Amino acid sequence: MTRAMGAAMRRIHVGNALSAFGLGFTVPYLYVYVAQVRGLGAMTAGLVLAVFAVAALIVLPFAGRAIVRRGPLPVLLVALVTAALGALSLGLANNATTVLMSAAALGAGQAVMQPALATMIVDCSTSETRSRAFAMQFFLQNLGLGVGGLIGGHLVDTTNVSSFTLLFAIEAAMFLLLAVVMATVRMPRAPRIEGAPSASAKGSWKQLLGNRAMVQLCVLGFVLFFACYGQFESGLAAYGVEAAGISTSALGTALAANTAMIVVAQFAVLKFVERRRRSRVIAAVGIIWSVAWVVAGYAGLGHGSQAMATAAFVSTYALFGLGEAMLSPTVAPLVADLAPTGLAGQYNSAFALVKQLALAVGPAIGGPMGASLHAPYIVAFLLFSLGITYLALRLGRQLTDVQDHPWRARSRVVAKGGTQQESVAA
């Protein structure tokens, strides 16, 4: 990595931390703010959450093309200003119409940030540093969300509207501060990984859909986000409360355990992940999450003591966090390495679109099942997790050796150079 790439990457990581920190102030309290503090009811609060998903689904297909044509930095700056305006207006909104319009702006801005930042990471990294860069991004995102949520919890007062206005103002300020930081980034031209697919001038969606490996990765990504992230605050939470008798404080502890596991385990697992085939790492995550669903089944259906049920439920979230820490340096770099030269933005946007679809469908299906169909819910998502393992191993057959195991390719280069032949052979 060159000095220019390193300087740009440091600013990008600071930006990731700032955006997550700002989001942490409001995300845990959005439903309460709309439904209770503004007195707009549960229906409007539910619509706000739906608007976030719909706005993302609308803008992401266009975001990829814009990133390819204009570059990730201008698109990111527009997204940040849009999100800042949405956050500030949401904090001041006092009726359903303005709340929904503000949520649409905030949701659209947030959605575009993801592929834009991911593309900047791709452009400022090499095949040797990309996994570590995405691992750092995920680490900072979770740390920022956790710290922001913790501070926001001490500032918020459900009897005082101005306390929520303050939270949204802080979130808007973080987005604007991020825009200032990102405006100083000078994007270098990053080298491409050897063996990546050939480039296309038009970069059309037709070409993307013709990439069998990318299509299979998108299917796998949908199942990943549907079976894990789409259940955290919907189906799994409902199951914990209804089937396992988990208190709201214990549910908060479980979410904290998930974040803590990611923060603690992220770099501990990084070396393990980097030296193994990406498809097999994802397959291993499917096994780990299968164990998590078995533990969740014990929590709600095992008829043990309440203390054991709570411990099992917290352990479920921790096991999910371990899997997430393994995925962060694996999936995003794989998306980048499957993209033809110059089309990383479009591929990142396509994968972000798949993620948003899964996060929209997951709660809609998992929520009612987790609340009332306890045993079928556990069995169904246990099967989804096993399906992750199957899809990952199947994907591995579509990947080149360089795409699936880039560390081995780097080792071969070292060996050919004659500097570390003996150590590589060993």
Backbone hydrogen bonds, N-H to C=O, Kabsch-Sander energy under -0.5 kcal/mol:
donor,donor_aa,acceptor,acceptor_aa,energy
6,G,2,T,-2.3
7,A,3,R,-2.3
8,A,4,A,-2.3
9,M,5,M,-2.5
10,R,6,G,-2.0
11,R,7,A,-1.5
12,I,8,A,-2.1
13,H,9,M,-2.4
14,V,10,R,-2.1
15,G,11,R,-2.4
16,N,12,I,-2.4
17,A,13,H,-2.2
18,L,14,V,-2.3
19,S,15,G,-2.5
20,A,16,N,-2.2
21,F,17,A,-2.4
22,G,18,L,-2.4
23,L,19,S,-2.3
24,G,20,A,-2.3
25,F,21,F,-0.7
25,F,22,G,-0.9
26,T,22,G,-0.6
26,T,23,L,-1.2
27,V,23,L,-2.7
29,Y,26,T,-1.5
30,L,26,T,-0.7
30,L,27,V,-0.9
33,Y,29,Y,-2.4
34,V,30,L,-2.2
35,A,31,Y,-2.7
36,Q,32,V,-2.1
37,V,32,V,-2.0
38,R,33,Y,-2.5
40,L,34,V,-2.0
41,G,35,A,-1.5
44,T,40,L,-0.7
45,A,41,G,-1.9
46,G,42,A,-2.6
47,L,43,M,-2.1
48,V,44,T,-2.2
49,L,45,A,-1.7
50,A,46,G,-1.9
51,V,47,L,-2.8
52,F,48,V,-1.8
53,A,49,L,-1.2
54,V,50,A,-2.6
55,A,51,V,-3.0
56,A,52,F,-1.7
57,L,53,A,-2.2
58,I,54,V,-1.9
59,V,55,A,-2.2
60,L,56,A,-2.2
62,F,59,V,-0.7
63,A,59,V,-2.0
64,G,60,L,-1.6
65,R,61,P,-0.7
66,A,62,F,-2.2
67,I,63,A,-2.5
68,V,64,G,-2.1
69,R,65,R,-2.3
70,R,66,A,-3.2
71,G,66,A,-0.6
71,G,67,I,-1.7
75,V,71,G,-1.1
76,L,72,P,-2.4
77,L,73,L,-2.3
78,V,74,P,-2.0
79,A,75,V,-2.2
80,L,76,L,-2.5
81,V,77,L,-2.1
82,T,78,V,-2.3
83,A,79,A,-2.6
84,A,80,L,-2.4
85,L,81,V,-2.4
86,G,82,T,-2.3
87,A,83,A,-2.7
88,L,84,A,-2.5
89,S,85,L,-2.4
90,L,86,G,-1.9
91,G,87,A,-1.8
92,L,88,L,-0.8
93,A,89,S,-1.3
99,V,95,N,-2.1
100,L,96,A,-2.5
101,M,97,T,-2.3
102,S,98,T,-2.4
103,A,99,V,-2.4
104,A,100,L,-1.9
105,A,101,M,-1.9
106,L,102,S,-2.6
107,G,103,A,-3.0
108,A,104,A,-2.4
109,G,105,A,-2.3
110,Q,106,L,-2.5
111,A,107,G,-2.2
112,V,108,A,-1.9
113,M,109,G,-1.6
114,Q,110,Q,-1.1
116,A,112,V,-1.7
117,L,113,M,-2.9
118,A,114,Q,-2.3
119,T,115,P,-2.3
120,M,116,A,-1.9
121,I,117,L,-2.2
122,V,118,A,-2.1
123,D,119,T,-2.5
124,C,120,M,-1.4
125,S,122,V,-1.3
129,T,126,T,-0.6
130,R,126,T,-1.7
133,A,129,T,-2.0
134,F,130,R,-2.3
135,A,131,S,-2.1
136,M,132,R,-2.3
137,Q,133,A,-2.0
138,F,134,F,-2.3
139,F,135,A,-2.4
140,L,136,M,-2.6
141,Q,137,Q,-2.3
142,N,138,F,-2.2
143,L,139,F,-2.4
144,G,140,L,-2.9
145,L,141,Q,-2.5
146,G,142,N,-2.4
147,V,143,L,-2.6
148,G,144,G,-2.7
149,G,145,L,-2.5
150,L,146,G,-2.0
151,I,147,V,-2.5
152,G,148,G,-2.8
153,G,149,G,-2.0
154,H,150,L,-0.9
154,H,151,I,-0.7
155,L,151,I,-1.1
156,V,152,G,-2.1
160,N,157,D,-2.4
163,S,160,N,-1.0
164,F,160,N,-0.8
164,F,161,V,-0.8
165,T,161,V,-2.0
166,L,162,S,-2.0
167,L,163,S,-1.5
168,F,164,F,-2.4
169,A,165,T,-2.0
170,I,166,L,-2.4
171,E,167,L,-2.2
172,A,168,F,-2.5
173,A,169,A,-2.3
174,M,170,I,-2.2
175,F,171,E,-1.9
176,L,172,A,-2.2
177,L,173,A,-2.6
178,L,174,M,-2.4
179,A,175,F,-2.1
180,V,176,L,-1.9
181,V,177,L,-2.4
182,M,178,L,-3.0
183,A,179,A,-1.8
184,T,180,V,-0.6
184,T,181,V,-1.2
185,V,182,M,-1.7
187,M,185,V,-0.7
190,A,188,P,-0.7
196,A,193,I,-1.4
208,L,204,S,-1.6
209,L,205,W,-2.7
210,G,206,K,-1.0
211,N,208,L,-1.5
212,R,210,G,-1.1
215,V,211,N,-2.4
216,Q,212,R,-2.5
217,L,213,A,-2.2
218,C,214,M,-2.3
219,V,215,V,-2.2
220,L,216,Q,-2.5
221,G,217,L,-2.9
222,F,218,C,-2.4
223,V,219,V,-1.9
224,L,220,L,-2.4
225,F,221,G,-2.6
226,F,222,F,-2.5
227,A,223,V,-2.6
228,C,224,L,-1.0
229,Y,224,L,-0.5
230,G,225,F,-3.0
231,Q,228,C,-2.0
232,F,228,C,-0.9
232,F,229,Y,-0.6
234,S,231,Q,-0.9
236,L,231,Q,-2.0
237,A,231,Q,-0.9
238,A,234,S,-2.8
239,Y,235,G,-2.7
240,G,236,L,-2.4
241,V,237,A,-2.1
242,E,238,A,-2.8
243,A,239,Y,-2.6
244,A,239,Y,-1.3
246,I,240,G,-2.8
251,L,247,S,-2.1
252,G,248,T,-2.0
253,T,249,S,-1.9
254,A,250,A,-2.2
255,L,251,L,-2.1
256,A,252,G,-2.2
257,A,253,T,-2.3
258,N,254,A,-1.8
259,T,255,L,-2.0
260,A,256,A,-2.9
261,M,257,A,-2.4
262,I,258,N,-1.8
263,V,259,T,-2.5
264,V,260,A,-2.6
265,A,261,M,-3.0
266,Q,262,I,-2.0
269,V,265,A,-2.3
270,L,266,Q,-0.5
271,K,267,F,-0.7
273,V,269,V,-2.6
274,E,270,L,-2.9
275,R,271,K,-1.2
276,R,273,V,-1.7
278,R,404,D,-3.2
281,V,277,R,-2.0
282,I,278,R,-2.4
283,A,279,S,-1.9
284,A,280,R,-2.2
285,V,281,V,-1.8
286,G,282,I,-1.7
287,I,283,A,-1.4
288,I,284,A,-2.5
289,W,285,V,-2.8
290,S,286,G,-1.6
291,V,287,I,-2.1
292,A,288,I,-1.8
293,W,289,W,-2.2
294,V,290,S,-1.9
295,V,291,V,-2.5
296,A,292,A,-2.3
297,G,293,W,-2.2
298,Y,294,V,-2.0
299,A,295,V,-2.0
300,G,296,A,-1.8
301,L,297,G,-2.9
302,G,298,Y,-1.9
309,A,305,S,-2.4
310,T,306,Q,-2.4
311,A,307,A,-2.3
312,A,308,M,-2.6
313,F,309,A,-2.3
314,V,310,T,-2.5
315,S,311,A,-2.1
316,T,312,A,-1.7
317,Y,313,F,-1.5
318,A,314,V,-1.8
319,L,315,S,-2.5
320,F,316,T,-2.0
321,G,317,Y,-1.9
322,L,318,A,-1.8
323,G,319,L,-1.9
324,E,320,F,-2.3
325,A,321,G,-2.2
326,M,322,L,-1.3
327,L,323,G,-1.7
328,S,324,E,-2.1
330,T,327,L,-2.1
331,V,327,L,-2.5
334,L,330,T,-1.2
335,V,331,V,-2.2
336,A,332,A,-1.9
337,D,333,P,-2.3
338,L,334,L,-1.4
339,A,335,V,-0.8
339,A,336,A,-0.6
341,T,197,P,-0.5
343,L,340,P,-2.3
347,Y,343,L,-2.1
348,N,344,A,-2.9
349,S,345,G,-2.1
350,A,346,Q,-2.2
351,F,347,Y,-2.2
352,A,348,N,-2.3
353,L,349,S,-2.2
354,V,350,A,-1.9
355,K,351,F,-2.2
356,Q,352,A,-2.3
357,L,353,L,-2.2
358,A,354,V,-2.3
359,L,355,K,-2.4
360,A,356,Q,-1.5
361,V,357,L,-2.6
362,G,358,A,-2.9
364,A,360,A,-0.8
365,I,361,V,-2.0
366,G,362,G,-3.3
367,G,363,P,-2.1
369,M,365,I,-1.4
370,G,366,G,-3.2
371,A,367,G,-1.7
372,S,368,P,-1.6
373,L,368,P,-0.6
373,L,369,M,-1.7
374,H,372,S,-0.9
377,Y,373,L,-2.2
378,I,374,H,-1.9
379,V,375,A,-2.5
380,A,376,P,-2.7
381,F,377,Y,-2.1
382,L,378,I,-1.9
383,L,379,V,-2.1
384,F,380,A,-1.8
385,S,381,F,-1.8
386,L,382,L,-2.0
387,G,383,L,-2.1
388,I,384,F,-1.4
389,T,385,S,-1.3
390,Y,386,L,-1.9
391,L,387,G,-2.9
392,A,388,I,-2.4
393,L,389,T,-2.1
394,R,390,Y,-2.0
395,L,391,L,-2.5
396,G,392,A,-2.0
397,R,393,L,-0.7
397,R,394,R,-0.8
398,Q,395,L,-2.2
399,L,395,L,-0.8
399,L,396,G,-0.5
404,D,400,T,-2.4
405,H,401,D,-2.3
408,R,405,H,-0.9
409,A,405,H,-1.2
410,R,406,P,-2.1
411,S,407,W,-2.0
412,R,408,R,-1.9
413,V,409,A,-1.8
414,V,410,R,-2.1
415,A,411,S,-2.3
416,K,412,R,-2.5
417,G,413,V,-1.6
418,G,414,V,-0.7
418,G,415,A,-1.0
419,T,414,V,-1.2
420,Q,414,V,-0.7
424,V,420,Q,-2.2
425,A,421,Q,-2.5
426,A,422,E,-1.8
